[in-house]
Amino acid sequence: MRSQLLAAVAPLVLLAACASAGPETGLAAGAGQGVAPRPGASPYGLFLAGQAALNDGRSREAAGFFDRASIEGADTLIVRERAFNAAVLAGDLKRALALDPTGEEEASEAVKRLARLTRAVDSLSTGDAKTARSTLSAGIGFPHRAAAALLAPWAAAMAGDVEASLVKPEVRGDQVVDFFGRLGQARLFERSRRYEEADAAYKALTEGAFPGEMILLAHGEFLERRGRRDEAVALYDKALAEQPDATGVRQARARAAAGKAAPKAPTLKQGAAEALLAPAAGMLAQKQEQLALVYLRMVLHLDPERDEAWLLVGDVLSGAGDAEGARAAYQRPKPGSAAYAAAQSKLAWSHQQDGDPETALRVAQAAALSGDETARLTLADLLRANDRHAEAVEILSALIAEKPDDWRLLYARGVSYERMKDWPKAEADLLAALKLEPDDPELLNYLGYSWIDRGERLAEALAMVEKAVATNPKSGAMVDSLGWAHYRLGDYKKAVETLERAVELEAGDPEINNHLGDAYWRVGRRDEAMFQWRRVLTLDPDERIKADAEAKLASGLGPDGPAPAPQVAQP
């Protein structure tokens, strides 16, 4: 879902519009590890704890620390500004506005601008169109011009000023406002029952390449509401031919084909929320995560059921290290939502990454019961990650029966068969995948290395890993495959040169270090070989690699017997 929204925005984002997450935006910058203050901590200690939490992305904790700092006597402008920022980032706009420092002459201009945008959004959420409109028309300034421009037509519509609501918003040189302003205009034309103009506006957005799921669905749902289901189905079919994994489009196509009721047009608050998604996605595309989170919180203040916004909030919080906050966001989309499978997938993987595979698998198994393809694939991937390959194969086989030409499914099942030591089935799947996708570097490397390690089809495998390395020359794993191919072919000097490069790229990989030790041994560099094998044991190797390195160290005989005589430098 995030990639789909960014795909609609990324080509339109101007680098000149980017804003830094520091004093210019009124948001805290920097990084640090927050430590909870001890009971009875000083106001200054509470302020520092709040700042550290804010820097670490734990905005709710930060807001609490700043509140305590204020209560304990640090009721200064800087504390109120930081508390305001934290409350907005946490999604508590009411609390933020209670701390609004705009009336103070010395308050920073960046915080004042953010406060004005916050007040406008909160006014829209309560139906106070007069306040929203006057706040937006007064001018909010950088970096919120795009957001204010996209919200203004919705404030006008809420105030009953139809003609003003239909004027397309513009910010000079801002293509995001131009593109998504046309979406808002199409929505408002429909709301005003100017259906021909709405139709023309929607068509202008969806002609050509896939414009992103949000835009495509807006047009298709309009056609459905107008009783033009055949045209909607054709639109969905065209999109699915380009983006077969577009879950929301697939669901819409099934609904339209079945003649079910179309979704209602968005309310004014929902339209305003949708308008803010564009600048939020733009900020994400520019790596401005804090400002993106501010806008996403505002989106959800206007429309708490906007599932793609919850997904994006989860992604931002996860990236900031706030696993608990991310999980809370991922749990918001409900079964039946187009975002549900993606949210459950992210939720499951967050538990896996936290070292809790039991919960991860339980979440994934529950989601997979829906039959959703994404949910089933997530379960298969988690089973593979936990070495439960036989169960993964069962799920992947069912998916392959439904989509026999999906090379990624064949590749995944081939890997599981290989880990199960069923090489004939693994090889068959990998070859079938390669036939469908002959240029994928990961697939070329996996099959090529498998042959190399088995001592089979070495010339062909060498060509495959050379092709993979040409595509990804910075991949230590692929360079290792190339070095191991030279080793297996007996070109030990070239193997050493290549494997040394692989170790430089992936210094902590035990298998690459083990391979380099073997290559050193073959060219007579015994001390360096022994060093590499000892190093392998410090890198948390799996049992196979550990046993191999220990055996070579214990026997002193190297990989296959006595070492050749040490090389003597030539004069």
N, C-alpha and C positions, 0 to 999 in steps of 0.2 A: 504493500500500500504506500509506504513512504517513497519507494522508487518510482511509483506511478505518478504521485503528486509532484515529485521533483522533476520527473521527465517532462511534465507539462510546463514547469517553470524555468528549469535550468537554461534552456536555450535563450530565454528572454531576459535573464537577469543581467543587469549592467554592473560591471565591476566598480564603476564610479559610485554606485549607490551603497556600497558596503559600509557598515558601521562597526567600529571596534567595540568590544565588550569591556569598556573601561570608562573613564570619566566622560567621554563624548556621548555615551548612551545613558549615562546615569546608572550603570550597573557595575558591580564590583569586578575587578580583574585580578589575575594572579592565581596561584595555586598553593595549596597547603593542606596539611592533614589536621583536621579538626579534633580537638580533645575536649570532652565534656568537662566543664569546670566543676571543681569540688563544691559541696554545699557551703554557702556563706562566702562565695567568691566575691571579689571586689567588683565594682561597676566596670572598671577598666578590664578586668579579666573576663567578665561576661561579654563586653564589647569585642574583645579579641576572639573569644570562642564563637561569637556570632559571625564575625568576619571570616574566620576559618571555615565555618560551616557553609557560609554563602559561597566562598571560593570553591568548596568541594561539591557544590551542587545540592547541598542539603538545606533547601530554602526554608522548609517548615521549622527545622531546628534553629536556623539562623533567626527567624522571626521571633521565636520564643526567647532566645538569648538576648536579643536587642530589647525586647519588652522588659525582661528582668533587669537589664542594665539601666533602663529608664526608671523603673520602680526603685532601684537601689541608689538612685541619685545621679545617674549619668544622662539626664534628660537634656541633651545638647542637640544642636541642629544636625551634626554629623550622625548621631545615633538615630534620630528620627528619619533622616534620609536613608540610612542603611536598612532601618526597619521597614520603611516604605518599599524599598526595592525587594526585600525578602518576601514581604507579603504579596506583592504582585507576582513574583516568581512562583510562590506557593499556590497561586490561584485564589487568594483571599482578597478580592478587590474591595470589598466593604471595609475590611480592616485597613487596607492600604489607604483608602480615602480618608479614614479617620485620622491618619497620620500625615495627611497631605501637607507638605511644607511650603506650598507655593505662595502663601501669604507672607512669608518671611523674605525680606529684601535680600538677605545674604544667601538664600538657598541657591544651589547651582541651577543654571539654566537647563541642563540636561534632565534633572529630576523634575523641574517644572513642566517641561514638555511631556515627559512620560505621565506625569500626574494629570495633565489636561486630556491626553488620550484616554487614560484610565477613566476619568470622569465622563467623557463622551460615551465610552463603551458601557459603563454602568448605567448611564441615563437611557441608552437604547434598550438595555435589558429590562428596565422598569417601565418602559413606554413613555418616558419623559422626553418627547421629541424636541420640545422647545430648548431644553438645556443642551441636549446632544447637538442640535443644529447650531446653536450659538457658539458652543465650545469649538466645534469643528471649523466653523466659518471664521473664527477669530484668528486662526492660523496656529498650527502646532509646531511646525518646523522640523528640521533634520534631527534624527533619521526617520521621522514618522510621517513624512509628507505623503508617501504612497498609501499608507494605512488610512490616513485622514481622508484622502481623495476618494478611495474606494468605499469608505463608509458614508460619505456625504449624501449620495443619492438615496440610500436607505433611510437616513435621517429625514430627508425631504419627503420621502414616501410616507414615513410614519407621521409626519406633520400634516399630511394631506395635500402637499404641494406636488401634484402629479407632473406638471410640466418640468419642474426643476428636477424631479427624480429621474426623468428620462434623458437628461443631458449626460452624455458620456464623460466620465471623469478624465482629466488629463493632468499629468505632471511632465513638464518638458523633458524629453529625452528618456523617460521611464517606460520601457516597453512592457514591463509587468503590469503597470497601471493600464496601459493601452489594451493589452490582451484581455486581462481579467475584468477591466471596466466594461468591455463588450459583453462578457458573460452576465454581469450584473444588469446591463442595459437590456439584454434579451429577457432576463427574468422579469424585469420591471415592465417591459412592453407586454409580456404575457399577463402580468398582474393587472395592467390597465386595459386588457382585452384588445390590445392592438396586435392581433395575432399574426397578420401578414408581416409586420415589422419584426416581431419576435422570431418568426420563422426565418426571415432573411438574416437576422443577426446570428441565430444558432447555426445556420448553414455556413456562414462565413467562418465560424470557429472550427467546424468539423470537416470542412473540405480539405483534401490532401491527406498527409500522413496522420497516423493515430495521434490525437491531441492530448491524450491523457484521459484516465477513466472518469474523472470528475466532469470534464467538459462533455465527453461523449454521452454519459448518462443524463446530463442535463438536457441535451438535445433529444435523446431517445424518449425520455419521460414526457417531454413536451409533446412529441408526436403521439405518444400513447394517450395522453390526456385529450388530444384533439380527435381521437378516434382513428388515427392513421397507423394502426398496428402493423400493417404490412411494411410500411416505410420504416417503422421503428425496427422491426426484425431485420430488414435489409441493412440498416445502419449497424446494428449489433453484429450481424454476420460479417460485414466488411471489417469491423474492428477486431473480431475474433480471428479472422484470417491473418491479421498482422500481429495480434497479441493473444494467443490462445490461452494464456494463463491469467487473463483479466477476469477474476472471479466475479466482480460486481456486474460486468457486462454479460457474463454467462448466465447469471441469475436473472438479469433483466430480460435477456432473450427468452428464457424459459417462461417467464411471467407473461411477456407479450404474446408469445406463440400460443399459450394456453388461454388467452383472452381474459386474463385476470385483471382486476382493477389496477390502474396505474397509480404510482405514488402521487400524493397531493403536491401541489406547488409549494415551495418553501414559504414559511411565514416571513414577516419582515425581520424578526430577530434572527431566524435561521439564515435568511439571505445576507444579513450583515455579518454573521459568523462566517459564512462561506467566503465573503469578500476578504476577510482577514486571513484566510488560509493562504492566499497568494503571497503576501509579503512574508508570512511565516516561513513558507517553503523557500522563498527567495533567500531569506537569511540562513536557512539550513544549507542551501546550495553554496553559500559563501562562508560556511563554517562559523557563523555568528550564532552559536547555540543559545546563549543567554537571551539575546533579543528575540530569537525565534520562540523560546519558551514563554517569554512575556506575551507574545501575540497568540500563541496557542492557548494560554490560560484565558486570554480575553475571548477567543473563539468559544471556549467551553463555558465561559460565564454567560455568553449569549445563547449557546446551544449545547447543554450538557450531554446530549445524546449523539454528538458528532464523533462517530467512532474513529474516523481516520485521524482526527486530532488527538484522540487518546493514544493511538498507536505512536504518533510522532512524539507526544509527551513522554511516553515510555522509552522511546529510543534516545531522546535527549537526556533523560535522567539516568538511563543505563550507561550512556557514554560518559556521564559525569561521575559514575560510581555509586549512584543512589539506587541500589538494587531493590530495596524495599519500596521506594516510590515508583520505580519502573513497573514492578509487579502489580502494584495497586492500579496503575494506568492500564496495563495489559488485561486486567480482569474486568474492565468496564464494558467492552463490546459483548453483546448477548448472543446466544445461539440463534442462528438464522440470519445474522448480520453478515454482510459481505466481508467485514473485517474480522469476524470471529476466529476463523481458522488461523489467520496470520497472527492474531493476538495470542491465541493459545500456544502457537508454535514458539513465539518469543518468550512467553511465560515459562514454557517447559525448558527451553534452553537456558534461561536465567537460573533456574534451579540446578541444571546440569553443571553450569559454569561455577556455581557456588559449592560444588561438591556434594550435591544431594540428588544423585541419579534416581533414587526411589520415587521422590516426589515428581521429578521431571517425567519419568515414565508414566506415573499415574495420571498426570495432567494430559500427556500426549495420548494415552490410551482412551481417556474419556472423550477427548476431542475427535479421535479417529472413529468413534462409534457413529458420528454423524455421516460417515461415508465420504466426507470432503477429501478430495485428492491431496490438497496441501497438508491436511491434518494426518492423513495416512502416511505420506512421505516423511513428515516430521517424525512420526513414530518409528518408521523404518530407520531413519538416520540416527535417532537416539539409541535404538537397539544396536546398531552397528557401533556407535561410539562406546557402548558398554559391552562389546564383545559377545552380544547375543545374536550371532549372525544367522543361525538357522531360522529364528523368528523373523528376522529382517528379510530373509530370502522369501519367506511365505508371503509377506506383504508386498514385496517388490514384484513377485511373480504375478500376483493379482493385478497390480498396476500395469505391468507389461502386457498382460492379456487385453487390457483396455486400450493401451497406447503402445502398440508393438514397434512403432518407429521412433520412440523417444530414446535417443542414445544415452541420455543421462541415467535413465532407469537401468538400462543394460549395463552400463559402466558400474553403477552402484552394486548391482547384484553380482557382477563379475568380481568386484573387490571382496564381497562377502564370501563367495565361493572360494576365492584364493585364500582367505583367512581360515576357511574351514578345511583347507588342504585338499580341496576337490579341484585340482588343476584342469582337467579336461573341460568341466563346465565353466570354470572361470575363463579359460582361454576362448571358449566359444562365445561367451558373452562379450568379452573385450574385443574380439575380432568383429563381432556384429556391430558393436558400438562404433568401432573405428571405420567400418564401411559407411556408416551413416554420417559420421563426423570425422573425416580423415585429417583435419588440421588442428584439432584441439591439443594443446601442448601437455595438459595434465594426463589425458588419455594416452597420448603417444609415449609419455615418460613412464606411465604405470606399466603398460604392456611391454614396452622396450626393456625396462629394468627387470621385469619378471623373467623375460627370456634370458637376459644377461646373467641374472643370478642363478638361473637353472642351467646355464651353459648351452642354450639352444638358440638357433637362428641368429647367431651373433652379428653377422654382417648386416642383416636386415634390422636388428635391434639397434646397432650402432647408428644407422641412418635415421632411425626414428628419434633417438635421443638427441642426435645432432640437430634435427629439425626443432625439437622442443626447446633446446638451449638457445637456438637462434631467435626464438620467439621471446624467451624469458632468460636472458643471460645473467640476471641477478638472482636466479633461483638456485640456492645451494643444493637442494635435492636433485634438480635436473643436472647440474654440473657434476654432482656425485655419480649419477647414472652414467654420464659420459666417461668419467674417469674409470669407473668400474668396468665399462665396456672395453676400454683400452687394456685394463688389467687382464680381463678374461681372454683377450686376443693376444696376450703376451707382450704388449708394448709397454713395459713397466716404466720406462723413463717418461713417456707421455702420460701414463697413469699418475705418476707422482706429481707432475706439473699441474694436471687437471684437478686432482684431489686436493692439493694444497690450496688451489683457488676455491674449491668447494668449502673447505674448512674455514677460509677467510670469510665466506658468505654466511656460513652456519656453524659458528665456532662451538656451539653447545650441543651439536647433534652427535650422539654416541656412535651411530652406524657410520657416519662419514669419517669420524676419527678412527674407527676400527679399520675401515677400508684403507685410509692413509697409512696406518701402521703396517698393513699387509704389503702395500706398495713399497714402503721404505725397506721392508725386510727383503723383498725381491731384488732390490738394487743394491743390497749389501749394507744398508744404513741401519745396523742392528740396534744401536743405542736409541736412535730416534723412533724406531719401531716399538721398542719396549716402552718408551715414554708415552707414545700414543695409546698403547693398550692399557697402560696404567691410568691414563687420563680418561679412557672410556668408562672405567669403573667409578669415576667421580661424577659422571653425567647422568645418573639414574637410568641406566640402560634396561631394556626388557630382559627377560630371563635368557632368551636365546643369545643375544649379543653379549650379555654378561658371562655366560658359560663359555662362549667362544674366546673372549679376551682372557679369562682366567686360565683356560687350558693352554693357550699360547704362552702366557707368562710362566705357568708352572712347568711346562715341558722344556721351554727354551728352544724349541724346535721350529718356531714360526708357524705359518698357516698350513704348510704341507710337508714339513721336514726340515733338515738342516739349512741354515742360511748360506747363501753363496758367500764367497770371500768378499770382504769389504772392498769397495771401489777405491782405487788409488788415483788421486788427481794427476792428470797428465801435465807435463811441463809445457 
